């Protein structure tokens, strides 16, 4: 009798309908408008999707109020003809109450794609300009990345951004890459020509004193040419507008393509996978150090630049090193990873690896070609060791390794 009662109870529980939720859910894979707005919560944070059963979903709680923003000059929400709108999750489903209109998410399109704001906010390091790229929502500015750029040499020292562990798996992988932009910087410099393959050949030939020698350095078949190496990469961001906001020359430096698409790419993926697997936010500092040199026709090492100004000053230096500091603010642990940006080296010396290499302690990075010079020789440091060598690296103190 007791067994029968138990079976009836279990059957009743199984047949009970699922609890109804008053949350609003927006499926970005099936119902996104052509130019989606940013939804900003009461804390001034852009609400991003999470990946649920391989579907990108934005969820708002019952009665949650958000700001619906179409950032950029002249940009408006087409349904209201207003740039800044107040929305509320008033009823369960895929709609948002804006004014008296209950609008489906698919109808919340902006007139044009959302547009970021760039502003100078002070100085940094030696001769650097502190620059923020982010989103102006009414009187509130939402920072996306911070950059230290030296205008006099057209050299970016570092960029800072955050990877959201809860959301990064739901990034927009369908977004097409825009062209890099000057954004009001590089005045009087043809930076596009500098990065072009023709421009690279000319610059390197002039520096090493031989067009023939330059063709041994710039070798397309081996991916030996300079790419626009992102510091804060588009893949660290989730929505298309935020990804597009990374395409400024101040957020890049000359990086050999074999390195860019080699060990550096592996590092970027490894850092994002770390954020996903542990589900927390990571603060990422990415920068450059020293200037790459190549031997000229007399065997003398010469620093490499990709551009000149009207006074024939060398600008846009190719870095010798790229570095990335991965910081977990919750546990206050961090690790620095450094790559050597020179596929033409024949050996790596002790002087090149300027700290005790701790890469073998990292459980979150799997390397297949860490020591392959053409793909970018990689080594790891404590953040204190890095800051002792690189003056503009973050001084976070004597932190334990993020392993």
One Martini backbone bead per residue (centre of mass of N, CA, C, O) as a GRO file, in nm:
protein
  403
    1UNK     BB    1   0.060   0.063  -0.021
    2UNK     BB    2   0.301   0.247   0.005
    3UNK     BB    3   0.406   0.199  -0.281
    4UNK     BB    4   0.158   0.309  -0.432
    5UNK     BB    5   0.167   0.592  -0.311
    6UNK     BB    6   0.448   0.661  -0.422
    7UNK     BB    7   0.381   0.628  -0.726
    8UNK     BB    8   0.161   0.843  -0.740
    9UNK     BB    9   0.338   1.079  -0.646
   10UNK     BB   10   0.547   1.063  -0.871
   11UNK     BB   11   0.349   1.097  -1.107
   12UNK     BB   12   0.246   1.374  -1.021
   13UNK     BB   13   0.520   1.518  -1.038
   14UNK     BB   14   0.574   1.462  -1.340
   15UNK     BB   15   0.289   1.599  -1.440
   16UNK     BB   16   0.366   1.857  -1.360
   17UNK     BB   17   0.389   2.161  -1.446
   18UNK     BB   18   0.586   2.396  -1.528
   19UNK     BB   19   0.711   2.664  -1.410
   20UNK     BB   20   0.631   2.983  -1.436
   21UNK     BB   21   0.781   3.260  -1.601
   22UNK     BB   22   0.840   3.628  -1.592
   23UNK     BB   23   1.053   3.632  -1.782
   24UNK     BB   24   1.271   3.770  -2.022
   25UNK     BB   25   1.341   3.633  -2.351
   26UNK     BB   26   1.621   3.655  -2.588
   27UNK     BB   27   1.680   3.538  -2.912
   28UNK     BB   28   1.966   3.600  -3.098
   29UNK     BB   29   1.945   3.368  -3.329
   30UNK     BB   30   1.622   3.452  -3.425
   31UNK     BB   31   1.550   3.787  -3.315
   32UNK     BB   32   1.741   3.988  -3.427
   33UNK     BB   33   1.813   4.281  -3.514
   34UNK     BB   34   2.005   4.448  -3.731
   35UNK     BB   35   2.041   4.693  -3.494
   36UNK     BB   36   2.124   4.644  -3.199
   37UNK     BB   37   2.095   4.731  -2.891
   38UNK     BB   38   2.162   4.840  -2.576
   39UNK     BB   39   2.137   4.687  -2.259
   40UNK     BB   40   2.099   4.866  -1.950
   41UNK     BB   41   2.152   4.863  -1.634
   42UNK     BB   42   2.141   5.011  -1.312
   43UNK     BB   43   2.479   4.980  -1.307
   44UNK     BB   44   2.598   5.030  -1.605
   45UNK     BB   45   2.553   4.751  -1.760
   46UNK     BB   46   2.589   4.551  -2.019
   47UNK     BB   47   2.375   4.323  -2.144
   48UNK     BB   48   2.445   3.983  -2.182
   49UNK     BB   49   2.464   3.688  -2.304
   50UNK     BB   50   2.394   3.345  -2.280
   51UNK     BB   51   2.466   3.002  -2.301
   52UNK     BB   52   2.180   2.797  -2.407
   53UNK     BB   53   2.190   2.527  -2.571
   54UNK     BB   54   2.353   2.692  -2.799
   55UNK     BB   55   2.205   2.964  -2.711
   56UNK     BB   56   2.151   3.307  -2.736
   57UNK     BB   57   2.066   3.466  -2.420
   58UNK     BB   58   1.849   3.709  -2.292
   59UNK     BB   59   1.784   3.798  -1.943
   60UNK     BB   60   1.497   3.916  -1.771
   61UNK     BB   61   1.347   4.016  -1.504
   62UNK     BB   62   1.086   4.078  -1.335
   63UNK     BB   63   1.053   4.426  -1.369
   64UNK     BB   64   1.289   4.502  -1.525
   65UNK     BB   65   1.495   4.784  -1.578
   66UNK     BB   66   1.600   4.942  -1.884
   67UNK     BB   67   1.833   5.063  -2.116
   68UNK     BB   68   1.777   5.172  -2.450
   69UNK     BB   69   2.061   5.191  -2.670
   70UNK     BB   70   2.164   5.420  -2.949
   71UNK     BB   71   2.462   5.476  -3.019
   72UNK     BB   72   2.525   5.777  -3.161
   73UNK     BB   73   2.507   5.999  -3.397
   74UNK     BB   74   2.165   5.998  -3.483
   75UNK     BB   75   2.079   5.764  -3.318
   76UNK     BB   76   1.790   5.536  -3.316
   77UNK     BB   77   1.496   5.405  -3.228
   78UNK     BB   78   1.264   5.325  -3.457
   79UNK     BB   79   1.006   5.293  -3.265
   80UNK     BB   80   1.071   5.607  -3.122
   81UNK     BB   81   1.300   5.816  -3.213
   82UNK     BB   82   1.511   5.735  -2.981
   83UNK     BB   83   1.808   5.686  -2.814
   84UNK     BB   84   1.678   5.689  -2.522
   85UNK     BB   85   1.532   5.415  -2.335
   86UNK     BB   86   1.269   5.278  -2.145
   87UNK     BB   87   1.257   4.947  -2.011
   88UNK     BB   88   1.027   4.658  -1.949
   89UNK     BB   89   0.957   4.360  -1.777
   90UNK     BB   90   0.615   4.288  -1.785
   91UNK     BB   91   0.616   4.020  -1.960
   92UNK     BB   92   0.623   3.721  -2.053
   93UNK     BB   93   0.890   3.673  -2.291
   94UNK     BB   94   0.994   3.872  -2.603
   95UNK     BB   95   0.928   4.148  -2.457
   96UNK     BB   96   0.912   4.518  -2.435
   97UNK     BB   97   0.839   4.793  -2.238
   98UNK     BB   98   0.782   5.103  -2.424
   99UNK     BB   99   0.596   5.276  -2.276
  100UNK     BB  100   0.305   5.161  -2.454
  101UNK     BB  101   0.498   4.949  -2.586
  102UNK     BB  102   0.500   4.604  -2.685
  103UNK     BB  103   0.813   4.483  -2.780
  104UNK     BB  104   0.979   4.299  -2.972
  105UNK     BB  105   1.303   4.234  -3.005
  106UNK     BB  106   1.308   4.237  -3.327
  107UNK     BB  107   1.198   4.560  -3.312
  108UNK     BB  108   1.486   4.670  -3.167
  109UNK     BB  109   1.598   4.880  -3.381
  110UNK     BB  110   1.839   5.063  -3.516
  111UNK     BB  111   1.930   5.278  -3.756
  112UNK     BB  112   2.218   5.204  -3.657
  113UNK     BB  113   2.498   5.115  -3.556
  114UNK     BB  114   2.656   5.113  -3.288
  115UNK     BB  115   2.859   5.378  -3.127
  116UNK     BB  116   3.149   5.461  -3.017
  117UNK     BB  117   3.370   5.618  -2.774
  118UNK     BB  118   3.643   5.854  -2.778
  119UNK     BB  119   3.874   5.935  -2.501
  120UNK     BB  120   4.070   6.161  -2.337
  121UNK     BB  121   4.208   6.121  -1.976
  122UNK     BB  122   4.530   6.166  -2.006
  123UNK     BB  123   4.811   6.017  -1.868
  124UNK     BB  124   5.094   5.784  -1.950
  125UNK     BB  125   5.365   5.715  -1.864
  126UNK     BB  126   5.593   5.805  -2.121
  127UNK     BB  127   5.416   6.017  -2.326
  128UNK     BB  128   5.129   5.925  -2.275
  129UNK     BB  129   4.790   5.851  -2.373
  130UNK     BB  130   4.484   5.838  -2.221
  131UNK     BB  131   4.242   5.596  -2.341
  132UNK     BB  132   3.891   5.565  -2.410
  133UNK     BB  133   3.666   5.294  -2.488
  134UNK     BB  134   3.305   5.336  -2.541
  135UNK     BB  135   2.977   5.423  -2.386
  136UNK     BB  136   2.730   5.666  -2.449
  137UNK     BB  137   2.476   5.698  -2.190
  138UNK     BB  138   2.409   5.980  -2.184
  139UNK     BB  139   2.592   6.060  -1.890
  140UNK     BB  140   2.709   5.774  -1.932
  141UNK     BB  141   3.019   5.595  -1.914
  142UNK     BB  142   3.121   5.289  -2.077
  143UNK     BB  143   3.378   5.093  -2.036
  144UNK     BB  144   3.593   4.876  -2.241
  145UNK     BB  145   3.876   5.034  -2.288
  146UNK     BB  146   4.229   5.087  -2.216
  147UNK     BB  147   4.479   5.323  -2.339
  148UNK     BB  148   4.836   5.350  -2.422
  149UNK     BB  149   4.950   5.631  -2.620
  150UNK     BB  150   5.213   5.737  -2.839
  151UNK     BB  151   5.212   5.990  -3.060
  152UNK     BB  152   5.516   6.055  -3.138
  153UNK     BB  153   5.548   5.720  -3.228
  154UNK     BB  154   5.301   5.540  -3.280
  155UNK     BB  155   5.269   5.394  -2.980
  156UNK     BB  156   5.154   5.112  -2.808
  157UNK     BB  157   5.172   4.987  -2.477
  158UNK     BB  158   4.856   4.944  -2.386
  159UNK     BB  159   4.576   4.728  -2.284
  160UNK     BB  160   4.243   4.721  -2.126
  161UNK     BB  161   4.036   4.440  -2.019
  162UNK     BB  162   3.731   4.241  -1.997
  163UNK     BB  163   3.633   3.908  -1.919
  164UNK     BB  164   3.326   3.736  -1.938
  165UNK     BB  165   3.263   3.427  -1.816
  166UNK     BB  166   2.936   3.416  -1.844
  167UNK     BB  167   2.943   3.528  -2.176
  168UNK     BB  168   3.171   3.458  -2.394
  169UNK     BB  169   3.029   3.203  -2.529
  170UNK     BB  170   2.806   3.430  -2.656
  171UNK     BB  171   2.940   3.524  -2.896
  172UNK     BB  172   2.960   3.690  -3.205
  173UNK     BB  173   3.053   3.486  -3.483
  174UNK     BB  174   2.912   3.652  -3.742
  175UNK     BB  175   3.085   3.890  -3.740
  176UNK     BB  176   3.218   4.129  -3.936
  177UNK     BB  177   3.506   4.270  -4.021
  178UNK     BB  178   3.644   4.561  -3.996
  179UNK     BB  179   3.821   4.825  -4.041
  180UNK     BB  180   4.074   5.006  -3.964
  181UNK     BB  181   4.116   5.298  -3.750
  182UNK     BB  182   4.227   5.616  -3.642
  183UNK     BB  183   4.046   5.809  -3.453
  184UNK     BB  184   4.232   6.090  -3.468
  185UNK     BB  185   4.496   5.960  -3.521
  186UNK     BB  186   4.781   5.974  -3.697
  187UNK     BB  187   4.883   6.246  -3.781
  188UNK     BB  188   5.040   6.243  -4.093
  189UNK     BB  189   4.984   5.926  -4.120
  190UNK     BB  190   5.017   5.633  -4.326
  191UNK     BB  191   4.907   5.353  -4.185
  192UNK     BB  192   4.798   5.180  -4.414
  193UNK     BB  193   5.061   5.175  -4.580
  194UNK     BB  194   5.245   5.059  -4.358
  195UNK     BB  195   5.077   4.775  -4.348
  196UNK     BB  196   5.131   4.718  -4.615
  197UNK     BB  197   5.314   4.517  -4.814
  198UNK     BB  198   5.451   4.740  -4.970
  199UNK     BB  199   5.532   4.915  -4.726
  200UNK     BB  200   5.703   4.703  -4.581
  201UNK     BB  201   5.915   4.663  -4.798
  202UNK     BB  202   6.014   4.955  -4.804
  203UNK     BB  203   6.090   4.993  -4.508
  204UNK     BB  204   6.287   4.753  -4.479
  205UNK     BB  205   6.475   4.828  -4.713
  206UNK     BB  206   6.567   5.102  -4.595
  207UNK     BB  207   6.686   4.983  -4.328
  208UNK     BB  208   6.874   4.736  -4.459
  209UNK     BB  209   6.973   4.824  -4.767
  210UNK     BB  210   6.768   4.601  -4.918
  211UNK     BB  211   6.541   4.454  -5.125
  212UNK     BB  212   6.635   4.160  -5.114
  213UNK     BB  213   6.644   4.131  -4.806
  214UNK     BB  214   6.348   4.205  -4.754
  215UNK     BB  215   6.232   3.941  -4.899
  216UNK     BB  216   6.336   3.753  -4.661
  217UNK     BB  217   6.149   3.882  -4.444
  218UNK     BB  218   5.912   3.926  -4.655
  219UNK     BB  219   5.713   3.620  -4.642
  220UNK     BB  220   5.416   3.500  -4.740
  221UNK     BB  221   5.451   3.183  -4.736
  222UNK     BB  222   5.528   3.216  -4.404
  223UNK     BB  223   5.388   3.465  -4.268
  224UNK     BB  224   5.609   3.710  -4.321
  225UNK     BB  225   5.422   3.956  -4.183
  226UNK     BB  226   5.251   4.244  -4.089
  227UNK     BB  227   5.017   4.269  -3.856
  228UNK     BB  228   4.730   4.376  -3.688
  229UNK     BB  229   4.787   4.361  -3.356
  230UNK     BB  230   4.597   4.293  -3.122
  231UNK     BB  231   4.534   4.360  -2.795
  232UNK     BB  232   4.230   4.393  -2.777
  233UNK     BB  233   4.032   4.154  -2.875
  234UNK     BB  234   3.739   4.077  -3.026
  235UNK     BB  235   3.705   3.790  -2.871
  236UNK     BB  236   3.656   3.942  -2.577
  237UNK     BB  237   3.375   3.998  -2.710
  238UNK     BB  238   3.023   3.983  -2.780
  239UNK     BB  239   2.914   4.206  -2.930
  240UNK     BB  240   2.941   4.362  -3.229
  241UNK     BB  241   3.002   4.650  -3.132
  242UNK     BB  242   3.240   4.570  -2.941
  243UNK     BB  243   3.413   4.438  -3.156
  244UNK     BB  244   3.440   4.688  -3.346
  245UNK     BB  245   3.585   4.875  -3.119
  246UNK     BB  246   3.880   4.733  -3.173
  247UNK     BB  247   3.922   4.886  -3.470
  248UNK     BB  248   4.206   5.033  -3.378
  249UNK     BB  249   4.529   5.135  -3.403
  250UNK     BB  250   4.564   5.183  -3.089
  251UNK     BB  251   4.488   4.849  -3.073
  252UNK     BB  252   4.779   4.817  -3.217
  253UNK     BB  253   5.054   4.617  -3.364
  254UNK     BB  254   5.326   4.496  -3.508
  255UNK     BB  255   5.273   4.152  -3.623
  256UNK     BB  256   5.360   3.861  -3.695
  257UNK     BB  257   5.160   3.635  -3.846
  258UNK     BB  258   5.287   3.370  -3.731
  259UNK     BB  259   5.223   3.471  -3.439
  260UNK     BB  260   4.929   3.566  -3.450
  261UNK     BB  261   4.847   3.257  -3.566
  262UNK     BB  262   4.977   3.120  -3.321
  263UNK     BB  263   5.060   3.154  -2.998
  264UNK     BB  264   4.879   3.401  -2.957
  265UNK     BB  265   4.613   3.268  -3.025
  266UNK     BB  266   4.630   3.048  -2.810
  267UNK     BB  267   4.625   3.244  -2.573
  268UNK     BB  268   4.353   3.377  -2.621
  269UNK     BB  269   4.191   3.114  -2.599
  270UNK     BB  270   4.290   3.029  -2.317
  271UNK     BB  271   4.174   3.270  -2.160
  272UNK     BB  272   3.877   3.230  -2.238
  273UNK     BB  273   3.853   2.939  -2.132
  274UNK     BB  274   3.909   3.012  -1.842
  275UNK     BB  275   3.662   3.195  -1.799
  276UNK     BB  276   3.454   2.976  -1.868
  277UNK     BB  277   3.535   2.738  -1.670
  278UNK     BB  278   3.521   2.944  -1.403
  279UNK     BB  279   3.306   3.193  -1.431
  280UNK     BB  280   3.495   3.453  -1.450
  281UNK     BB  281   3.644   3.750  -1.430
  282UNK     BB  282   3.893   3.908  -1.640
  283UNK     BB  283   4.184   4.095  -1.630
  284UNK     BB  284   4.340   4.252  -1.919
  285UNK     BB  285   4.683   4.290  -2.009
  286UNK     BB  286   4.821   4.447  -2.307
  287UNK     BB  287   5.157   4.453  -2.459
  288UNK     BB  288   5.464   4.621  -2.516
  289UNK     BB  289   5.831   4.569  -2.599
  290UNK     BB  290   6.030   4.714  -2.751
  291UNK     BB  291   6.239   4.671  -3.052
  292UNK     BB  292   6.267   4.539  -3.337
  293UNK     BB  293   6.534   4.359  -3.503
  294UNK     BB  294   6.739   4.374  -3.804
  295UNK     BB  295   6.958   4.279  -4.033
  296UNK     BB  296   7.167   4.418  -4.233
  297UNK     BB  297   7.402   4.410  -4.491
  298UNK     BB  298   7.623   4.434  -4.231
  299UNK     BB  299   7.488   4.293  -3.962
  300UNK     BB  300   7.319   4.521  -3.843
  301UNK     BB  301   7.108   4.611  -3.603
  302UNK     BB  302   6.770   4.725  -3.682
  303UNK     BB  303   6.511   4.912  -3.633
  304UNK     BB  304   6.154   4.869  -3.677
  305UNK     BB  305   5.955   5.052  -3.911
  306UNK     BB  306   5.637   5.160  -4.090
  307UNK     BB  307   5.690   5.479  -4.051
  308UNK     BB  308   5.660   5.833  -4.142
  309UNK     BB  309   5.708   6.159  -4.131
  310UNK     BB  310   5.764   6.473  -4.267
  311UNK     BB  311   6.058   6.456  -4.096
  312UNK     BB  312   6.164   6.147  -4.107
  313UNK     BB  313   6.042   6.001  -3.874
  314UNK     BB  314   6.021   5.726  -3.690
  315UNK     BB  315   5.736   5.505  -3.697
  316UNK     BB  316   5.577   5.242  -3.597
  317UNK     BB  317   5.677   5.013  -3.411
  318UNK     BB  318   5.813   4.698  -3.377
  319UNK     BB  319   5.790   4.468  -3.153
  320UNK     BB  320   5.966   4.237  -2.960
  321UNK     BB  321   5.724   4.230  -2.753
  322UNK     BB  322   5.459   4.043  -2.610
  323UNK     BB  323   5.207   4.097  -2.351
  324UNK     BB  324   5.017   3.917  -2.081
  325UNK     BB  325   4.784   3.989  -1.823
  326UNK     BB  326   4.625   3.767  -1.588
  327UNK     BB  327   4.346   3.870  -1.380
  328UNK     BB  328   4.211   3.774  -1.061
  329UNK     BB  329   4.032   3.963  -0.838
  330UNK     BB  330   3.924   3.756  -0.630
  331UNK     BB  331   4.212   3.601  -0.573
  332UNK     BB  332   4.457   3.773  -0.654
  333UNK     BB  333   4.567   3.657  -0.932
  334UNK     BB  334   4.861   3.618  -1.161
  335UNK     BB  335   4.975   3.621  -1.512
  336UNK     BB  336   5.257   3.629  -1.731
  337UNK     BB  337   5.276   3.652  -2.092
  338UNK     BB  338   5.540   3.597  -2.335
  339UNK     BB  339   5.635   3.716  -2.669
  340UNK     BB  340   5.840   3.668  -2.952
  341UNK     BB  341   5.867   3.907  -3.235
  342UNK     BB  342   6.075   3.678  -3.416
  343UNK     BB  343   6.122   3.453  -3.683
  344UNK     BB  344   6.450   3.523  -3.742
  345UNK     BB  345   6.549   3.368  -3.528
  346UNK     BB  346   6.776   3.104  -3.428
  347UNK     BB  347   6.790   3.187  -3.121
  348UNK     BB  348   6.748   3.159  -2.765
  349UNK     BB  349   6.832   3.353  -2.502
  350UNK     BB  350   6.865   3.450  -2.178
  351UNK     BB  351   6.810   3.753  -2.247
  352UNK     BB  352   6.524   3.710  -2.375
  353UNK     BB  353   6.458   3.564  -2.099
  354UNK     BB  354   6.372   3.787  -1.827
  355UNK     BB  355   6.264   3.527  -1.665
  356UNK     BB  356   6.123   3.295  -1.479
  357UNK     BB  357   5.987   3.016  -1.609
  358UNK     BB  358   5.617   2.928  -1.541
  359UNK     BB  359   5.440   2.767  -1.753
  360UNK     BB  360   5.428   2.472  -1.616
  361UNK     BB  361   5.207   2.578  -1.392
  362UNK     BB  362   4.988   2.590  -1.604
  363UNK     BB  363   4.655   2.451  -1.643
  364UNK     BB  364   4.518   2.652  -1.884
  365UNK     BB  365   4.765   2.573  -2.075
  366UNK     BB  366   4.811   2.448  -2.413
  367UNK     BB  367   5.103   2.347  -2.572
  368UNK     BB  368   5.268   2.279  -2.898
  369UNK     BB  369   5.468   2.561  -2.980
  370UNK     BB  370   5.625   2.738  -2.762
  371UNK     BB  371   5.940   2.711  -2.896
  372UNK     BB  372   5.854   2.826  -3.169
  373UNK     BB  373   5.973   3.093  -3.329
  374UNK     BB  374   5.772   3.141  -3.571
  375UNK     BB  375   5.518   3.139  -3.345
  376UNK     BB  376   5.632   3.235  -3.081
  377UNK     BB  377   5.808   3.262  -2.818
  378UNK     BB  378   5.723   3.137  -2.490
  379UNK     BB  379   5.675   3.299  -2.163
  380UNK     BB  380   5.667   3.313  -1.798
  381UNK     BB  381   5.546   3.529  -1.527
  382UNK     BB  382   5.545   3.722  -1.292
  383UNK     BB  383   5.424   4.035  -1.245
  384UNK     BB  384   5.670   4.146  -1.098
  385UNK     BB  385   5.881   4.067  -1.309
  386UNK     BB  386   5.766   4.233  -1.536
  387UNK     BB  387   5.765   4.520  -1.392
  388UNK     BB  388   6.083   4.520  -1.360
  389UNK     BB  389   6.114   4.550  -1.686
  390UNK     BB  390   5.825   4.681  -1.745
  391UNK     BB  391   5.719   4.992  -1.674
  392UNK     BB  392   5.408   4.969  -1.810
  393UNK     BB  393   5.332   4.755  -1.641
  394UNK     BB  394   5.152   4.622  -1.405
  395UNK     BB  395   5.137   4.711  -1.052
  396UNK     BB  396   5.027   4.441  -0.838
  397UNK     BB  397   5.249   4.296  -0.710
  398UNK     BB  398   5.300   4.003  -0.503
  399UNK     BB  399   5.159   3.765  -0.676
  400UNK     BB  400   5.010   3.496  -0.726
  401UNK     BB  401   4.956   3.254  -0.935
  402UNK     BB  402   4.761   3.183  -1.216
  403UNK     BB  403   4.683   2.821  -1.242
   0.00000   0.00000   0.00000
